[in-house]
Structures are given as structure tokens and as C-alpha cells.
Amino acid sequence: MHSQEGGFARARLIGIVLLIAVLFAGTLAAQTPPASAPAVNDQMAKLDQRVSAAQSSADNAWMLVSAALVLMMTGPGLALFYGGLVRQKNVLALMMQSFALMALITVLWALVGYSLCFGGNGSFLGNFQHAFLRGVGAAPNGDYAATIPHLTFMVYQLMFAIITPALITGAIAERMKFGATVLFMTLWFLVVYAPLAHMVWGKGGMLNAALGGRFPTLDFAGGTVVHISSGVSALVCALYLGKRSGYPRQPMPPHSLVLSFIGACLLWVGWFGFNAGSALASGSLASSAFVATHFASAAAAIGWMVAEWLKNGRASALGAISGAVAGLVAITPAAGFVGPMPALLIGLIAGVFCYLMVTRVKALFGYDDSLDAFGVHGAGGTIGALLTGVFASRAINPIFHDAQGNALAVGWIEGNFRQVGYQFVGVLTAWGLAAVGTLALLKIVDLLVGVRVSEEHEIAGLDITQHGEEAYNLET
């Protein structure tokens, strides 16, 4: 009883103290003059500036990391992946091609490449507005990425320009001169890559879906620009150069699947910068593209392994990593437009489709695509671009709007059947430009310097004959 009475007394005392405090606060507030409207507006403006600065810092950090991840895809990712697949006498030469392109394309990009891709508003090609990186600085380019420095956007796009021609080297492996490779890739970058990049991603480009192109082709991260262009060009190169000496009579197994395995894993990780970075911000769209990328790669690896198991009674490590890369290729155009379940389906389809291209179609026609650049990138990019038109969703990316600003259907499953037609236009444009441009450039380079090494040099290996070095010192 005494305890209860004490509790009631303490409660009354606390209530009295709170009442006095409230009355005092009310009196003080009544005596304080209200803030003027200009002062409030000034405070709100400063708050908006701090919020914008925080968003810009977060987006910029993510984009710089993404740029580094995409560069990692070329060296060491692609260099190891391709290097392990060739014979020992050619591994250094192939790695050197990837490394040389990291330097070569960077210089071309700074001089005219970036401007040709993203300068001006032409339908087919940019202009020289940003030649020598004129006007590319800390201020954002509102046409492309409003929350990051123009300089960050420029260097991020550079990494795509580097890896695209490097993918072609998988088809010319073990038989093309190094000097011819450098000259051909220089011309190819200017004649094939730059126009296609502008058409799909550049302001005014005829295939640009985000900025009102005549044929709005959905390509979030490079299904047409990167994979179809390089894959089709790789096929043309393989046909033009002809088969390697002894192919297919002599076995030409990979000299180190360990290197290829490590390279494939680096490609998988780097692809998050490739696809999720293409959101150009660190928001929810980047998260969606990140998840779609991972799920598609996993499903494609399983699809390839199952197909291989059914045919050969076992799944190989080479097949598993090839399937994973095929899934990454196929999801590239769709990553920012589809959810996790369509991503799984796209990956599964791509894994089986690319397996058949590499094992059945290649054998049927007998071409020597040394490292299956066409079977994985050309075929995977094509099927991925078409399936993007089927599964793209406004819930993931409301890219199309009516005059009132309402989100419209994006893909076929939402009722926009025309999008599949636009995807066909984009695919055919990429195929045509890559095939015709590559063939013409090969003939020019062949006339100037010759494209193929002699049979003696091919037998000795390109490491020694092209670079005077060996990848491994096997002396004991």
C-alpha cells in the first residue's frame, strides 16, 4: 500500500513538472519572432544543394567503380579467358592484343572517338564537338547523365569502347599479324563502333530509345553496340583469314583452362559494372540490372552444362564458363528492362542456344572461329536483343511515355508488339554495319600490310614471331 501511494505521488510530481515545461515553452515561442519567408527559402535552397551534392557524390562513386570494373573485364578478364584457350605458343600474343587495345582505344577516344559517339545530334554519327575532349569537365552533361561529371560519363563509356574490339581477337587468334591487328582495330573503331554507338546511345541517333530515335531499340548496356558488332565482325574475320594451319585435323585444345576459369570469373564480376553501371546512377535501376545480370549468367551456365551433359554424358569446366559468359552477353541489352524471372529465362535460353551455335552450327559450316567469339557474342547478343523486346517491362524501366507523362507499355508481354520489330531493326543494322564494314576494312589492311602471318610463323607461334618473347620459361 505504501509503495502504491509513493508511486502515485511521483507520477503527480512528474505531471506538474511537464505542465510547467510546456507552458514555459509556449511562452518562449510566442515571444520569438517568426522567420521571414526569404530566410526559410534560403534554408530550403541550401538543403536542396546538400541533398543534390550527396546524390551526385554517391552516383559518381558508383560510376567510377563501374568504370574500373569494366576495364578489368578486358585486362585481366578477357586476356586470361582468351589466353588460356589458345595454344601455349600463342598465349602472350593474344594477351598483348587485349593490352594494346587498352592503350590504343584510349588515345583514339580522347582525340575524336568520344566526340564521334556522343557529340552532336546526328542520326548516324556524332560530330567533332568534343574532339580532344573539349567541353568535357566537372559539370554534368544533362543529355546523358545529370548527376555525375561529364568527365566520369566519358571515361565510363571509354571502357566499353576498349573491350568491344578486344572481343574480336578471339576469332583471329593464332594467325593474324600484330601490326595488321592494330591497324584494323583502329579503322574498325572509327568506321563500325563509333557510328553504331551513336545510333544506339547518342543524342539524335536513329536507334536511340531514350532520346526519341526513329527506331527506338532497347539496348541497356550494349547487346547491339558491343556484342553483335564484335561477334559478327569476328565471324567475318574468321572467314576472311581462313582456318588455322592443321584445323580441324589436328587437335588444338586450350593450353590452360585454369587461366580461362579465372578470366571467366573476373568477367562475371566485372559485368556488374558493365550492366548495373549503365544505369548511370546508384539507384534502384542499378540494383535491378545487377540482379538480372547475376541471375541470367547462373541460368545460362546451367543451361549449357545440361545440354552438354545430355550430349556427352558429362559437364565440362570449359562448357560451364562458356555458358556463364553467354548468359552475361544475352542479358546485356535487357538488364535494365527485365525483372529476375525473365532474366533467368533469357539466361537459360541463351545458354542452350549458344551451346548449339558453338557445337552444331560451327561444325556444320566448318568456319574456324578460334575461341567462339561469334558463337557466344554474336549469337548471344542477337538472341538477347530480340528477347529484350519480348520481356521488357515498364515496372522496371518506364522508358516510354504518352503526351500526359503516363508510362506506356515497353515490351511484347505488356502489349507493345511493335518493340520486337524495332529490336529487329536494331539487330539488322548492327549485323549489316559490322559485316560490310569489317569486310571492307580487312581488304584495305590486307592490301596495305597483309593480315595473316606466314605458315612458318604460325607453326612457330606468334609469341616468338610477333613479339620475340615466350609466355613461359620452361628451362630447368
N, C-alpha and C positions, 0 to 999 in steps of 0.2 A: 504493500500500500504506500509506504513512504517513497519507495522507488518510483511509482507511478506519478505521485504528486510532484516529485523533483523533475520528472520528465516534462510534465505539463508546464511547470514554471520556466524551464529552459526554453520551451517552444514559444511561450508568450514573450519572453525577453528577445528572442531572435526575431519574432514578428515585428516587435516595436522598433528594433534597430533597422530592419529592412524598410519599414514605412518611413522612418526619418530620412534614410538614404535616398529613397525615391522622391520625397518632397524636396530635398536639397538639390537633387539633380534637375528636377523640373524647374526650380527657381533659377539655377545657373543657366540652363538652356534658354529661358525666357529673356535673360539679360544679355546673352551673346547674340550679336547681330548676324543675320543670315548671310552666307557667302553670296557674292554677286554672281550674276549669270556668266559674265566673261571669265571669272575665276574658275567656275565649275567647268566651262567649256575647255579652258586651258588645261585643267587637270585631266579631263577626259581625252583630250588630244595627246597628252603625254603618255597616258595609259595605253592608248591605241598604238603609239610609236613603240613602246616597250613590248607589247604583245607581238607586233609585226617583226620587231628585231629578233625576238625569241624564236618565232616561226622560221624566219629566214636562216638563223643560225642552225636550227635543227635540220632544216631541209638541206642546207649547204653541207653540213657534216655528213649526212647520209649520201649525198651525191658524190662527194669526194671519195668516200669509202667505196661506193659503187664503181666509180671510175677505176680505182685501183684493182677492184675485183675483176673487172672486165679485162684490164691489161694482163692480169695474172692468167687469164684464160689462154692468151697467146703464149706468153712465156712466164712460167714454165708449163702451163697446162697442155696446150696443143703441141708444143715442142716435145714434151715427154710422150704424149699419147701417140703422135705420129712417129716419133723417133724410135719407140720400141717396136713398132710394127714393120719397119724395114729391116733389111739385112745389115749385119754388123758393119760392113764396109761402106754403108751409106748413112749411118745414123747422124754423124756430125754434120754432114752436108744438109740434111733435112732440117735439123735444129737451126743451122745457120740461116736458112731461108726465113724461118719464123722470126729470128732475132733481127735479121737485116730489115725485114718489113716493119718492125717496131721503130727503127730509126728512119727509114725511107719515107714511110707514110706520114710520120710526124712532121718532117720537114715540108713535104708537099702540102700537108694540111695547113700549116702556118702560112705558107706563101699564097696559095689560091684555093686549096681544097675545101676549107670550111666555107669560104665565100660562095663557091660554086654549089655547095649543098644547101646552105641556109641564107644566102644573101638574096635580096630582091624578092620578087613575087611572080616569076615566070611560070609557065605551065610545065616546062620540061627541064629547065636548068636555071640555077641561080646566076647572079652577076658577080662583078668584082667589088661590090660594096664593102666587103670585109677583107679584101686582099691584104696580105701582110698583117692580118688581124687588126685592121683599122676599125676603131669604134668598139672593140671588144675589151671591156674592162670590168670594173666592180659593179656598175649599175646593171640591173636585170634587163633582159630582152623580153618585153611583155608579150610578144607574139608566141614565144615558146615556153618560157619558164619565168613566171613573175616573181618568184620568191628566192631565187638564187642568183648569184652574179653571172653575168653573161660569160665571163671567163670560165666559170665552172661548167656551164652548159656546153661550151665549146670543147673543153678538154674531155668531157664525158663522151660526146659524140665522136671524138677522135679515136677512142678505144674501139668503137665499132668499125671504123674505117680501117684500123690496123688488122683486126682478126679476119675480116672478110676475105681479102686476097690470100691471107695465110692458109685459109681452108682449102684453096685451090691446089696448094702444093701437095696435098695427099694424092692427087691424080697424076701429077708429073714426077712423082718420086722416082729416084734411081736412074733417070735418063735425060734430064734437061740441064743444059748448061747454066751455071750460076749467073753469068753475065746476061744471058738471054732472059733468065727469070727476073732479074732486076729491071731490065728494060721493059719486058712485057707487063710486069706488075705496075710500073709507073704509068704506062699508057692505059692499062685496064682501069686503074683507079680513076683516071680523068675521063675516060670515054664511057665506061659502064657504071661504076659505082656512083660517081657524083651525080649524073642525071637521074638515076633511079632513086637515090636518097632524097633528092629534091622533089621528085614527083610524088613520093610517098609521105615524106615528113616536112618538106619545105613549104613555106607560105606561098599559096597560089598554085602548088603542084596539082596536077590533074588527078592524082590518086589520093590526095590528102583528105582523110575523113574528118579530121578535127577542124580544118580551116576551109571547108567548103569546096573541095575538089570536085571536078565534074563527074568522076567515077570514084566515090568515096570507098576506098579499100581499107578494111580494118587490118592494121599491122602494128601491133603494140610495140614490139621490140625488134623486128627485123626478119620476119619469115620470108618476105619477098626481097627486101633490100640486102640482107646478109646471106641467107641460106639458099634461096632459089638462085640468086645471081651467082654465088660461088659454086654451087652444086652443078648447075647447067654448064657453066664455064669449065668446070673440072671435066665434065664428060666430053666437051668439045676438044679440050687439050689432050685427053687420053686418046681420042680417035685420031687427032692430027699427028701426034707424036708416034703412034703405033705401039705395039706391045714391047715389053722389055725383052731383052735377049734371053731366049730359053723359055719364055712364058707361052703356054701353060705346061709345057712338058716337064720342066724342072721344078721341083718343089721350092717355094720361096717363103718359108714360114717366118713369123716375127722373130727377131733376134732376142727380144727381152719383153715378155708380157708383163714383167714386174714394172718396168718403166711405163708401159701403156696403162697399167692399172692405176698407178699413182697419178698419171696425167688425166685419166678419166675422172678420178675423184676430185682433182683440182678444177676440172671443167664444171663438174656438178656444183661445187661450192661457188665458183666464180659466176655461174649462171644466175645466181640470186641478184648480183649486181647488174647483170645483163637485162633481166626481165623486171625484177622489182624496182631497180633503179630507173627504169623507163617511165615510172610514174612521175618522175622529176620532182618528187616531194616525199616527205616521210610520213604520209598519212595512211588512211585505210586502204587506198587503192594499191599502195606498195605492199601492204600486208596480204591483200588478196592475190596479187601477182606472185608473191613469194610462195604462198601455199600452193597455188596452181602449178607452179614450176616444179616444186618438190614432188607433188603427187603424180604428175604426168611422167616424170622421169622414173619413179618407182614402178609405176604400172607398165611402162614400156620395157623396162628391164625384165619384168616377169613375163610379159608377152613374148619377147624374143626368146627367153630361156625355155618357155613352154613349147613354142614352135620348134625350137632346136631339139628339145628332148623327144618330142613326138617323131621327129625325122631321124635322129641319130641315136636315140636311147640314152642321151646324157646332155647335160648343160655345160657349156664351156665358160671359162672366165672371159675369153675374148667376146663371146656372144653376149654375156651379161653386161659388160661395159659398153659394147656397141649399142645394145638396146637402150641403155640409160641415156646415151648421147642422142639417139634417135628421138626419144621422148622429149628431151630438152629442146631439140630442134623444132619438133612439131608444136609444142606449146608456146614457142616464142611469139608468134603473131597473136595468139589467143590469151596470153597470160593476164592481160588487164581487162578482159571482157567476159571471162567464164568463171564459174564457181568451182569448188573442189570436185564435185561428182562428174561434171563434164570434163574436167581436167584428167581425171582417172581414165575416162573413156577415150579421150583423144590420145593419151599416152599408150593405152593398150592397143588401139588400132595402129598407131604409128610403129610400135614395136614389132607387130606381126607383119605389117606392110613393108617396112624397111628390111626385115629379115628375108622376105620373098624377093625383094629387089636385089639384094646382095647375093643370094644363093641361087635363085632361079633365073631371073631376068638377065643378070650379068652373064651367067653361063650360056643362056640361050643365044645372046647376041655376040658373045665372045670378045667384048672390049676389055682392055686392061686398065681399069680404074684401080690403080695400085692399092690405095688404102680406103676405097669405097667412099670417096667424097661425094660422088653423085648419089649412090645408093642410100646414104644417110642424110646428107644435107639437101641435095636437090629433091629427092623423093619425099623426105620428111618435111621439108619446108613447104612443098606443094600440098601434101595432104593436110598439113596443119593450117595453111592459109584457107583452104576450102572449108574445113571443119569449123574454123572461126566464124565463117558466115552462117553456119548452122546453129551453133551453140551460144553465140554472143548474147549477153543479157543486159538490159538497162538497169537491172538491180545492182549489177557490178559496176557498170560504167555507162551512165546515161549520156552518151556522146551526141545523140541526135535529139533535136527539139523542134516543136512547131513554132508558129509566129507568136504564140502566147507564152512560150517558155516551158511548155509541158514536155516531159520526156516521151520520146517516141520509141516504138519497138526497134530493136537493134538487129537481132538475128532471126533466122528462119523459124526457130521454135517459138518465137514470140509473134510470128505473123509477118515478118519482113522478108518475104521470099526474094525480093529484089537484091538483097545483100549478097546472096550466093552468086548472082550474076555479076555484081561488082567485084567480088573476090576472083571470079574467073577472069575478068578484065585485068586485074592486077597481076594475077599469075601469068597470063599470056604475055603481058607487057614485059614482065621480068624475064620470062623464058626467051622472048624474041630479042630483047636488047642484049642479054647475056650471050646467046648463041651467035647472033650476027656480029656483034662487037668483038667477041673473043676470036672468032674465025678470021676476021679481017686483021686484027692485031697480030695474031700468030703468023700470018703470011708476011706482014710487014717486018716483024722481028726476024723471021726466017731469012728474008732477003738481006737484011742488014748484017746480022751476026751469026745466023744459024741457030736453031733451037735445040737440037739434040746432040749429045756427046757422041764421040766415035764408039764403035763397038769395043775397041781395046780399052778405052777409058771406062766404059760401062762395066766390063768384066773386072777391071782392076778395082773399081769402086770410086764413087765421087768424093769421098773423104780425101783420098790421096790426090786424085787427078784434078779436082777443082780447088782444093784448099791446102794441099801439101801437109795434111795432118791426119792422125788416126784418133778415133774416139777412145780406144782402149790400148794401154800399154801392156801387152801380154808377155813381155820378156821376164824371164825368171833368173 
